[in-house]
Amino acid sequence: MVDLTKIQNHKTPFYYYDLELLRATLRHITEAAAGRPVTVHYAIKANTNPVILREVAAFGIGADCVSGAEIEAAISAGFAPESIFFAGVGKTDDEIICGLNAGIGCFNVESIEELSVINSLAVAAGKTATIALRINPDIDAHTHYYITTGLEENKFGIDMRMLDKALDTVAASPALVLKGLHFHIGSQITTAEPFTILCQRINRIVEHCRNRGVEISIINVGGGMGIDYDNPEANPIPDFSAFFDVVTNGIKLSPGQRIHCEPGRAIVAQCGSLISRVLFVKNGMDRKFIILDAGMTELIRPALYQAHHVLKNLTAAPGTGTEKYDVVGPVCETSDTFAVDEILPVTHRGDIFAILSAGAYGESMASNYNLRHLEPPVFA
């Protein structure tokens, strides 16, 4: 997945993107969706690199955005405005106006208060806004607490007990056109059960809307499809067909209805690696530390979510044996740790490491804390 000949002369740390793997992943997802009542939108927050965005847009996939700047980036990269859905629990007035002026396909609305704001802004602009109500279905996705978004206690979406009030608010809002229901229960979901339960909840909610005289054409199941972080080279492309089987078999569609989904991680995670050099191999009393020149400023997932990424020493000589290391970054935070008790080839100062499966929520979440600098990405 990482071609050493294309990276060894570049200053580290930087992100390396395998565009052929990205294109293969995009072919798989578009082929898996073909012939099904499914529309795919790429969750731009996973990776906002303009080169990545242009590659995704070229496959005719829509965009899922969570800020006005993401809407502008999507349009600049070639996404059709009508394919852009705008989500987010805290949209500013300027961002809503940006979406209205761009003619985006749908606002995914997360509160009754937001309905009123979008309506007033649309009225003032002489426009109408197509909307979907994001409903909180109170489903445990069995993933990390910080990326669970569909529980009753989470800040996201409209509680199911407030659905009727939301429908009444829409009916009284002249600039709102309700076309959809939106759901998102979490990220890095690797079993079918949460999605199966979601489909059952969706069927009941759609039926409730129908009994209220409200027909829904957009049923948006959100994102959340996970990847194999443990064996990325053996499983570089997720099983999109299996995911589509779950939602198309589980949701009872009526004529004119389509399922929409918003994968981000599943599309871009495996095509990206963070490349770093070893600054020091430090011998402690009881532990050995590999200190990299990349840290939590370049890839925050291990510090934030206790996530583990496969680490590869790309320059270790074959047959030199292995040792146990803690692999850490240079930032003055104990949480700046990539792995503990990791069995790796015997490592030396100057070795080049690839941290795999970093194409999603890697570069897009990087910071310049400590005024650190991330080098430009390399594409292959």
GUNULO-945209 format. One line per 3 residues: number of its first residue (from 1); their letters; for each residue x, y, z of C-alpha. Coordinates in Angstrom, 2 decimals. Each point is the difference from the previous one (the first is absolute). Layout:
BEGIN
NUM> a> X Y Z  ... .
REM end
This chain:
BEGIN
1> mvd> 0.00 0.00 0.00  3.01 2.31 0.50  2.70 0.20 -2.68 .
4> ltk> 3.26 0.73 1.84  1.71 1.22 -3.17  -2.52 2.84 -0.25 .
7> iqn> 0.35 1.27 3.54  3.50 -0.53 1.35  1.37 3.34 -1.23 .
10> hkt> -2.87 2.08 1.37  0.22 1.94 3.24  -2.21 -1.51 2.71 .
13> pfy> -2.62 -0.08 1.39  -2.46 -0.05 -2.91  -3.05 -1.84 -1.25 .
16> yyd> 0.35 -2.48 -2.84  -3.06 -0.81 -2.10  -0.37 -3.03 -2.23 .
19> lel> -2.32 1.40 -2.66  -0.32 -3.33 -1.78  -1.41 -1.55 3.17 .
22> lra> -2.33 2.97 0.40  -1.27 -0.45 -3.57  -0.43 -3.74 0.52 .
25> tlr> -2.03 0.73 3.15  -2.15 2.51 -1.86  -0.59 -2.52 -2.80 .
28> hit> -1.09 -2.59 2.57  -2.47 2.28 1.75  -1.52 1.36 -3.21 .
31> eaa> -0.32 -3.51 -1.45  -1.52 -1.28 3.24  -2.56 2.82 -0.05 .
34> agr> -0.83 -0.38 -3.70  -3.47 -1.40 -0.61  -1.07 0.64 3.58 .
37> pvt> -2.14 2.86 1.33  3.10 1.43 1.69  1.71 3.38 -0.34 .
40> vhy> 3.48 0.44 1.48  1.33 3.27 1.45  3.64 0.25 1.11 .
43> aik> 0.40 1.41 3.53  2.52 2.71 -0.78  1.09 0.42 3.62 .
46> ant> 1.90 -3.31 -0.26  2.53 1.52 -2.39  -0.24 3.46 -1.54 .
49> npv> 3.18 -0.14 -2.10  -0.92 1.59 -3.37  1.63 -2.81 -1.99 .
52> ilr> -2.03 -2.59 1.90  -3.19 2.03 -0.47  0.52 0.25 -3.76 .
55> eva> 0.55 -3.75 -0.24  -3.23 -0.73 1.88  -2.03 2.57 -1.93 .
58> afg> 1.15 -1.52 -3.30  -1.96 -3.16 0.85  -3.26 1.93 0.19 .
61> iga> -0.38 -0.46 3.74  -1.78 2.67 2.04  1.41 1.89 2.98 .
64> dcv> -0.94 0.07 3.68  1.19 3.28 1.52  0.04 1.33 3.54 .
67> sga> 1.12 3.60 -0.58  -0.32 2.79 -2.51  3.67 -0.33 -0.86 .
70> eie> -0.56 -3.68 -0.81  -2.85 0.97 -2.33  2.33 2.41 -1.80 .
73> aai> 2.75 -2.64 -0.17  -2.43 -2.57 -1.39  -1.22 2.31 -2.75 .
76> sag> 3.57 1.03 -0.84  0.96 -3.70 -0.32  -2.83 -0.70 -2.44 .
79> fap> -2.83 -1.37 2.15  -3.39 0.95 -1.42  -1.72 2.48 2.38 .
82> esi> -3.24 -2.01 -0.08  1.97 -3.05 1.23  1.21 1.84 3.11 .
85> ffa> -1.73 -0.68 3.32  0.81 2.35 2.89  0.03 -1.55 3.48 .
88> gvg> 1.19 1.24 3.37  -1.47 0.83 3.38  1.26 3.62 -0.03 .
91> ktd> -0.40 1.65 -3.39  0.69 3.74 0.04  -2.21 2.48 -1.83 .
94> dei> 2.78 0.66 -2.51  0.36 -3.72 -0.67  -3.74 -0.43 -0.52 .
97> icg> -0.02 2.94 -2.42  2.99 -1.56 -1.78  -2.00 -3.20 -0.50 .
100> lna> -3.07 1.90 -1.19  1.99 2.06 -2.49  1.82 -3.10 -1.28 .
103> gig> -3.26 -1.83 -0.64  1.01 -3.08 2.00  -2.19 -3.08 -0.09 .
106> cfn> -1.00 -0.26 3.67  0.48 1.42 3.47  0.06 -2.73 2.66 .
109> ves> -1.66 1.84 2.88  0.86 -0.96 3.57  -2.43 1.99 2.14 .
112> iee> -3.34 1.76 -0.04  1.86 3.24 0.71  2.08 -0.52 -3.15 .
115> lsv> -3.17 -0.47 -2.06  -1.14 3.48 0.99  3.35 1.59 -0.82 .
118> ins> 0.30 -1.63 -3.43  -3.57 1.00 -0.82  0.56 3.65 0.96 .
121> lav> 3.27 0.22 -1.94  -1.54 -1.65 -3.05  -3.01 2.36 0.12 .
124> aag> 2.34 3.01 0.19  1.97 -1.30 -3.00  -3.11 -0.80 -2.02 .
127> kta> 0.95 -3.67 -0.16  -1.32 -3.35 1.15  2.08 -2.58 1.86 .
130> tia> -0.37 -3.72 -0.52  0.47 -1.67 3.36  0.28 -3.35 1.73 .
133> lri> -0.70 -0.40 3.70  2.87 -1.65 1.83  -1.65 -2.34 2.49 .
136> npd> 1.87 -1.38 2.98  -1.07 -3.68 0.04  1.59 -0.84 3.41 .
139> ida> 2.12 -2.88 -1.33  3.31 -1.09 1.52  2.47 -0.49 -2.85 .
142> hth> 2.44 -1.84 2.33  2.91 2.17 -1.04  2.20 2.51 1.86 .
145> yyi> -2.09 2.34 2.16  1.38 3.11 -1.72  -1.22 -1.18 -3.43 .
148> ttg> -3.37 -1.36 1.12  -2.59 2.48 -1.25  -3.38 -1.74 0.12 .
151> lee> -0.65 -0.38 3.73  -2.69 2.00 1.76  2.69 1.67 2.13 .
154> nkf> 1.97 1.25 -3.02  -0.27 3.59 -1.24  -0.98 -1.04 -3.51 .
157> gid> -3.38 -0.07 -1.69  -3.63 0.38 1.01  -1.32 -2.31 2.69 .
160> mrm> -2.64 -2.37 -1.41  -2.46 1.31 2.60  0.32 3.46 -1.60 .
163> ldk> -0.64 -1.18 -3.56  -3.62 1.17 -0.09  1.00 3.45 1.19 .
166> ald> 2.67 0.13 -2.72  -2.54 -1.02 -2.66  -2.38 2.71 1.21 .
169> tva> 2.80 2.56 -0.14  0.83 -0.94 -3.60  -3.65 0.20 -0.99 .
172> asp> -0.13 3.55 1.35  3.23 1.05 -1.77  -0.63 1.29 -3.54 .
175> alv> 3.63 -0.21 -1.15  0.63 -3.61 1.09  -0.62 -3.06 -2.17 .
178> lkg> 0.24 -3.23 1.97  1.26 -2.85 -2.15  2.07 -2.16 2.28 .
181> lhf> 0.88 -1.63 3.27  3.62 -0.15 1.05  1.68 -2.34 2.48 .
184> hig> 3.57 -0.52 1.16  0.76 -2.32 2.89  3.81 0.06 0.18 .
187> sqi> 3.28 -0.75 -1.73  2.29 -3.01 -0.46  -2.91 -2.45 0.22 .
190> tta> 1.18 -3.45 -1.05  -3.06 -2.17 0.63  -3.38 -0.07 -1.72 .
193> epf> -2.10 0.00 3.19  -0.12 3.78 0.62  -1.02 0.65 -3.61 .
196> til> -2.61 -2.76 0.13  -1.54 1.59 3.09  0.17 3.40 -1.70 .
199> cqr> -1.96 -1.31 -2.98  -2.75 -1.24 2.30  -0.23 3.41 1.68 .
202> inr> -0.02 1.74 -3.38  -2.93 -2.09 -1.21  -2.05 0.99 3.04 .
205> ive> 0.87 3.68 -0.30  -0.77 0.14 -3.74  -3.35 -1.68 0.66 .
208> hcr> -0.73 2.54 2.74  0.73 2.84 -2.44  -2.25 -1.60 -2.60 .
211> nrg> -2.81 -0.20 2.54  0.51 3.71 0.53  -0.41 0.57 -3.75 .
214> vei> 3.72 0.60 -0.54  1.69 -1.97 -2.78  3.76 -0.45 0.23 .
217> sii> 2.15 -0.47 -3.11  3.50 0.18 1.54  0.88 -2.59 2.64 .
220> nvg> 3.53 0.83 1.09  1.63 -2.69 2.16  3.12 2.12 0.55 .
223> ggm> 3.50 -1.38 0.09  1.87 -2.08 2.53  1.20 -2.97 -2.05 .
226> gid> 3.33 -1.09 1.48  3.25 -1.32 -1.42  2.52 -2.65 1.01 .
229> ydn> 2.63 1.87 2.00  1.61 -3.27 1.15  0.67 -1.57 -3.41 .
232> pea> -0.13 2.87 -2.48  2.21 -1.58 -2.65  -2.09 -3.19 -0.03 .
235> npi> -3.30 1.94 -0.08  0.64 3.32 -1.73  -3.56 0.43 -1.33 .
238> pdf> -3.09 -0.36 2.22  -2.89 -2.23 -0.99  -2.34 2.67 -1.30 .
241> saf> -2.35 -2.57 -1.52  -0.64 -1.55 3.41  -0.82 3.41 1.46 .
244> fdv> -2.35 0.83 -2.86  -1.66 -3.41 0.42  -0.78 0.80 3.64 .
247> vtn> -1.61 3.38 -0.66  -1.83 -0.87 -3.23  -1.39 -3.22 1.46 .
250> gik> -0.81 1.60 3.35  -1.76 3.17 -1.13  -3.45 -0.34 -1.52 .
253> lsp> 0.12 2.40 -2.92  -3.04 1.43 -1.72  0.01 1.22 -3.61 .
256> gqr> 2.08 3.15 -0.34  2.06 -0.59 3.12  3.78 -0.37 -0.03 .
259> ihc> 2.52 -0.89 2.65  2.86 2.45 0.42  3.21 -0.73 1.90 .
262> epg> 3.06 2.01 0.98  3.18 -2.09 0.26  3.22 1.88 0.60 .
265> rai> 2.47 -2.21 1.84  -0.95 -3.07 -2.07  0.94 1.80 -3.21 .
268> vaq> 3.30 1.68 0.90  1.49 -1.53 3.15  2.02 -2.79 -1.57 .
271> cgs> 1.48 2.06 -2.82  1.89 2.28 2.40  3.07 -0.57 2.17 .
274> lis> 1.91 2.36 2.25  3.72 -0.18 -0.76  2.45 0.76 2.79 .
277> rvl> 3.69 -0.40 0.85  1.48 -1.34 3.21  1.69 2.77 1.97 .
280> fvk> 1.25 -2.17 2.85  -0.18 -3.50 1.38  0.02 0.69 3.72 .
283> ngm> 0.90 -2.61 2.56  -1.87 0.35 3.27  0.46 -2.15 3.07 .
286> drk> -2.77 -2.39 -0.95  -1.19 1.18 -3.42  1.30 0.97 -3.41 .
289> fii> -1.47 2.99 -1.76  -0.08 0.78 -3.69  -0.33 3.78 -0.23 .
292> lda> -1.41 1.08 -3.36  -0.02 3.44 -1.58  -3.78 -0.37 -0.45 .
295> gmt> -2.31 0.28 2.94  -3.51 0.80 1.14  0.21 3.26 -1.96 .
298> eli> 0.09 -2.02 -3.21  -2.25 -2.92 1.02  -2.14 0.62 3.07 .
301> rpa> -2.13 -3.15 -0.11  2.18 -2.06 2.41  0.06 2.83 2.56 .
304> lyq> -3.68 0.91 -0.41  -1.64 -3.41 -0.49  2.70 -2.41 1.24 .
307> ahh> 0.05 -1.25 -3.59  2.67 -2.38 -1.24  1.53 0.17 -3.47 .
310> vlk> 2.31 -2.58 -1.51  3.59 1.26 0.09  2.47 -1.11 -2.68 .
313> nlt> 3.74 0.56 0.07  0.58 0.38 -3.74  3.80 0.05 0.21 .
316> aap> 0.70 -2.78 2.51  2.45 -2.54 -1.34  -1.55 -3.43 -0.57 .
319> gtg> 0.81 -2.68 2.53  1.26 2.32 2.74  -2.43 -1.25 2.60 .
322> tek> -2.60 1.84 2.04  -0.29 1.94 3.22  -2.77 1.46 2.14 .
325> ydv> -0.41 3.77 -0.15  -2.24 2.82 1.05  -0.41 2.20 -3.08 .
328> vgp> -0.47 3.66 0.87  0.08 3.44 -1.52  1.99 3.12 0.97 .
331> vce> -2.84 2.06 1.49  0.22 0.77 3.71  -3.14 -1.96 0.85 .
334> tsd> -0.08 -3.52 1.43  -2.97 -0.70 -2.28  2.31 0.49 -3.00 .
337> tfa> 0.41 -3.76 -0.32  -0.68 -2.12 -3.07  0.50 -3.45 1.55 .
340> vde> 1.10 -1.71 3.21  1.84 -3.34 0.12  0.08 -0.18 -3.79 .
343> ilp> 2.03 -2.85 -1.50  2.00 1.46 -2.88  3.17 -0.70 -1.96 .
346> vth> 3.14 1.22 1.74  -0.11 3.73 -0.65  2.70 2.68 -0.31 .
349> rgd> 0.18 3.77 -0.21  -0.92 1.14 -3.50  -2.28 -2.93 -0.84 .
352> ifa> -3.14 0.93 -1.90  -3.38 -1.03 1.41  -3.40 -0.14 -1.64 .
355> ils> -3.02 0.33 2.26  -2.71 -1.72 -2.01  -3.74 0.62 -0.40 .
358> aga> 0.47 3.72 0.59  -1.82 1.37 -3.03  -3.09 0.87 2.05 .
361> yge> 0.07 2.46 2.89  3.77 0.31 -0.32  0.97 2.98 -2.10 .
364> sma> -3.43 1.60 0.49  0.41 0.03 3.80  3.68 0.99 0.04 .
367> sny> 1.02 3.12 1.92  3.02 2.26 0.41  0.14 -0.38 3.78 .
370> nlr> 3.58 0.78 1.11  0.22 1.84 -3.36  0.78 -3.33 -1.59 .
373> hle> -0.04 -0.27 -3.79  -1.51 -2.76 -2.11  1.79 -0.40 -3.33 .
376> ppv> -2.00 -0.06 -3.27  -1.61 -3.34 -0.85  1.41 -2.41 -2.56 .
379> fa> -2.30 -1.70 -2.51  0.76 -3.25 -1.81 .
REM end
